[in-house]
Every structure is written in C-alpha cells, then in structure tokens.
C-alpha cells in the first residue's frame, strides 16, 4: 500500500469524533460494571469490532495483514487494546467517570515524548504549551486527588501508559494498514487470546472471567457498548493515519468536557465553577491547535515544478 500523506485537519476532526464517542462507551462500561463480568465486557467490545469492520474491510478489498511486520504490530496492538480496555473498565468500577478519565490524561504527555524520541516527530514549544494548558484545564475540571481515591488512582495511570504505547504502535502501521482492516485484524488476533481466559476460575461475585445471562435491557446496553467503543477506536485509528501523534495529543483533552457532561447527565456529578473554567480552558487549547494546523497547512508553498524534459 502506498504511503498516505499527512492531512492534519482531517486527523484532528477524526480525533474530535473519538473524543465525543468514547466517553459514552466509558459511561456504558461504568453502568454495566456491577452487572456484567469484566471479561464478558471486553469480549463484547472485540466481537463488535470484528463484526463491524471485518465485512467492511473485505468489501473494500483491503489486505488485513500486508506483511509480517504489520501482522506482528497488529497483534501487539490487539494485546495492548485488551490490556487498556480491561484496566480502564476496572478503574471505572472504582472511580467516578470524570476522575478516571482525568487521571488517565497524562497519556498525551507520554505520547508527545514517544512521538519526539521514538518516531522523530517535530514537537515545538507551542504544542507543548497547548498540552500544558489543556492539562491545567483538566486538573481544574475534576481536581483529582490521589489521597482521596487511594491506590485505585494508579489504574488510570496504567491506562495512560498502555494506550500511549498503543497509539504509538498504531501510528507505526497507520499508513500501511487501512483503519477498518487494522481494527478487524486486532480483533481477529485478540479474540484467540481472550477466549481461553473463560476457562480460568478467578474468585469473585461474579468471577471476572465468567459469562452471565443478562436481561434484554442490559443486552441492549451491551450492544451499544460494543458499537460505540468500536466506532470510537476506528476514528482514533484513522486519525493517526492522517496526522502525527504529537499533533493529535492536545485534541484528546476535549474528551474531558464530554466525560464531565456525561458524568453529570448519568451519574449526577455536577461541575463547580472551577471545573467550568477548566472546561473552557481545555476547549480553548484544543481550538488553538486546530487554528494553528489550518494556518500551517495554508502556509505550505506548492511544490516547485521539476526540470523541463528535453
């Protein structure tokens, strides 16, 4: 597959779509966390991912695994996705939605570091400043306190590290493997890892590796969880195909206002004045990056013509 040129604005729009959709998936996971075992939730996510994107990839005629390198990286990506989703779903059982998302937002800083030193992407002072401003807004939104939440606060930090590496791997193969094919491939390679876990007998009520029958209402929520999670991650995957991770990192802060809004609508977690100011600051930093990328894309001079053919 030929290399896809960077299109920063398209990448940003896709990442914004991810930030709007994925908090709904997190909220559904939190609602279902007390009724459905952890492994069953993860299986629903992966079955939905395979069911939605494998037919799409086949209809588009895309190759799921174009090379051995791509197959290995897609497999690693699938394992990281399993670990990240499982850790986040566990965190959501123990923490408020907004708190869990906010603590996990050390991830953009990790992405910037990985993008700069592993991928060799350019990270200028303005992007770093935008990330810093966005993170300050994040702190203002939920005022996370490690003292209050205790050891459970480390779970979102683990999520941040896992998904930072996950997004790095995604970026490494985003131009070689189409987004739908990558999502389908991750699910196909990840399901054989998940299914044997059903044989484990881990203590719990119910066991986190059990399968339980659910009423129709809960089943509908499970379907919604699978669809929103799969579509959200497709948007994120596609965004990394068109823009560097360093460009997209500040955009992810816009997930915080969405998580706060959903947390208030569903769980009645009402932001105070400081939190509202933080939302405004977070949105402002994101809009600054959008405006800057638009300006840079317009400022790129056209490619000069080559020498005349004689």
N, C-alpha and C positions, 0 to 999 in steps of 0.2 A: 504494500500500500504506500502511495506517495505521501510525503510529509505534508501535513496540513499547516498552512501559515497561521501565525497568531492573529486572532481577531479579538482584542482586549474587551471591547464593548459588549460583544456577544457573550464572551466568557463571564463578564460581570453580570449581565442580565440573567444568565443561567444560574449563577451562584445566588443571586437575589431570589430566584424561584425556589431554590433549595432552602434558603433561609425562611421562606414563607410556608413551605410544605412540611419540613421535617419537625417543627415544634408540634404540629398536630399529631404526627406519629409518636413523638415522645409522650404527649399527653395521653394518647390511647394506651401506650405501654404502661403508664402510671396507673390508669384506671383499671387495666386488666391484671396488673401485677399481683393483686391479692387474690385473684380468682383462677389464673392460668399459670401453670409451672413455667419456669424460665426457658427451658429447652423447647417447650411447645411454642412459646412466643417467637423464638429465634427460627424454628422450623417454618412457622407461618410466613415470616419475612422472606426466607430463602425460597420456599415453594412459590410464593407470589412473584418473586424476582425471576425465577426460571420460567414460570408460566406466562408472564407478560412479555419477556424480552427474547426468549429463545425463538418463538414463532416470528417475532418481528425481525430478528437478525437473519433468520433463514429466508424470509420473504424478501429482504433487502439484498440477499446474496452475499452477505459479508462472511468472512472467514473468522471462525471463533478463535482459532489458535494458529496464527500465521507462521510462527517459528517456535523453536524450543525455548528461546529466551522469553518470548511472550507467554508461552504456556506456564513456565516457571513463575514469572512475575504475576500472572493472573491467579495462580494457585496461592502464592504468598499473600496477594491482595485479598483473596477469599478468606484465608485464615485470619488475617488482621481484621476483616469486617466482622467475622464471627466473634472474635475477642472483644472488639469495640462495642458491638451491639449488646453482647451479653453483659459487659461491665456497665454500660450505660443503663440498661434495663434494671440491673441490680441497684445502681445508685438511685434510680427513680423510685424504687420501693422504699428507700430510706430517707430521701431528701425531698424538699419541695422542688417543683419543676424549675422555677427560675433560679434557685440556688444551684442545682445540679448543672444547669446549662452555663451559668456564670463562672463557676469554679473551673469548668472544662475549657473556659476561654483563655487559658494560657496556650492553647493549641496554635493560634495564629503566630505567636512569637516563636514557637518551635518550628512552624512552617517557614517563617522568614529565615531562621538560622539554617535550616536544612536546604532551603532554596538557594541561599547565598553560598554555602560552603560545600554542598553536595552536587547541586545542579549547576552551580556557577551563574545563577541568575543575578541580574543587577538589582540591588536594594539600596535606593538612595535615602537621604535623610528625610525627605518629605513623606515617603511611605512609612518609614519608621516612626515619624512624628504622628502620622494619621493613626497608626496602630496604637501608639501610646495614648492618644486622645480617646480612641474608641475603648481601650481597656479601662481608662479612668471613668468613662461613662458607664461601662459595665459594672464597675465597683459601686457606682452611685445608684444603679438600678436595684441591686439586691443586697448590697452590703454584706457579702459573705463573711462568715466568721468561723474559723477553724475551731475556736474554743467552743462555740455553740453546737456545731454538728459533730465534733469528735472525730474518731478515726474514719468514719464514713466519708469525710471530705476528701480522703485520698482516692476514692473511687473515680470521681470525675477527673482528677489529675491523671490517673491511669488511662482514662478515655482519651484525654487530650494527647498524650504521648502516642497511644496506639493509632489514633486517627491522623496524627501528623505524619507518621511513617506511612500509613495507608494512602494518604493523599500524595506523598512523595512517590510511592510506587505507581500510583495511578498516573501521575504526570509523566513518569518514565516511559510508559507504554501508551499514553493517550493518543499519540499521533500515529501509532502503528495498529491499534485495535479500536474499532468503532465503539462508541459508548454502549449501544444496545448489546453488541457482541461481548464486550467486556463484562457487563452485568450478568448476561446469560452464562458466560464462561465461569465467572466467580461462583455463581450458584451451582452449576454442574459439578465443579471441582470441590465445592464446600459441602454439599449435601452428603457425599460418602464419608466425610469426616464427622458430620453431625449425627447421622443415623445410628452408628454403633454406640453413641452415648446413651441411647434409650435403654441399653442393656445394663447400665450402671444403676445400682440401688443406693442413692445418696439419701441420708436421713433428712426428713422434712415433712411438713404437713401443708400441701402435698410435697413429695420429693421433687426437687428442681428438674429431674430427668424423667418425670412421669408424663404420661398422656392422660388427660381427663376429658370426659364428655362435658360439653357446655350447652346451655340453653340457646335458643335461636337469637336472642338479643345479643348475647356475648359473642356468638358466632359471627354476627354482622359486624361487631366491633373488631373482631379478629381479621375479617376480610378488609375492613377499612385500614387497619394497621398495616397489613401486607401491602396494599396498594399505595398508600401514602409514603411508606418507607421506601418501597422500590422506586417509585417515580421521583421522590426527592433525591435519592442517591444517583439516579440516572442524570438528573440535572447537574449534580455536583461533578459526576464523571465527565459529562460533556463540557462543563465549564473549564476543566483542566486540559481539555483538548485544544481550547482556543486561547487560553491566557496563562501566563506563568503563575505559580502558586504565590509568589510574592505580591503580585497584583491583586489576587483574589483574597488574600488573608484579611485585609481590613473590611472587606464586604461581609465577612461572616459575622461581624459584630451586630449586623442588623437582625440576626436571629434572636438577640436578647430582647428587643422590644416585642417581637412576636411571642416569644416564650412568656414574657411578663403579661401580655394581654390575654393569652390563652389561659395562663395560670389564674388570672383574675376571673375570667368568664366561667371556668370549670371548677376551680378549687377555691375561689373567693380570696385570692391573695392580692389585696389592693395596694398598688404602689403609693408611697408617700410623696411629698413634694420633692425631696432629694432624688428619689427614683425617677420621677417625671423629668427632672432636669437631666438626669443621666441618659434617659431615652433620647432627649433632644440632642445631647452631645454626641451620642452614638450615631444617630441618623446623620448629623452634620458631618461627621468624619467620613461616613460612607459616601455621602453626596459629593464631598470634596474629591474623593478618589475618582468617582465617575466623571466629574467635570474635568479633572486633570487628564484622565485617559482620553477623553474626547479631544481635548486640546492637543495632546501629543500625537494622536492619530491624524489630525488635520495638518499638523506641522511637518509630517514626514514628507520630504521632497520626492517627486516622482523619479523613478529610475531613469537615468540618462540613457539615450539610445546608444547602441553599440556601434562599432566602426562600420562604415559602409562596405557592402560586399562588392568586390570588383572582379 
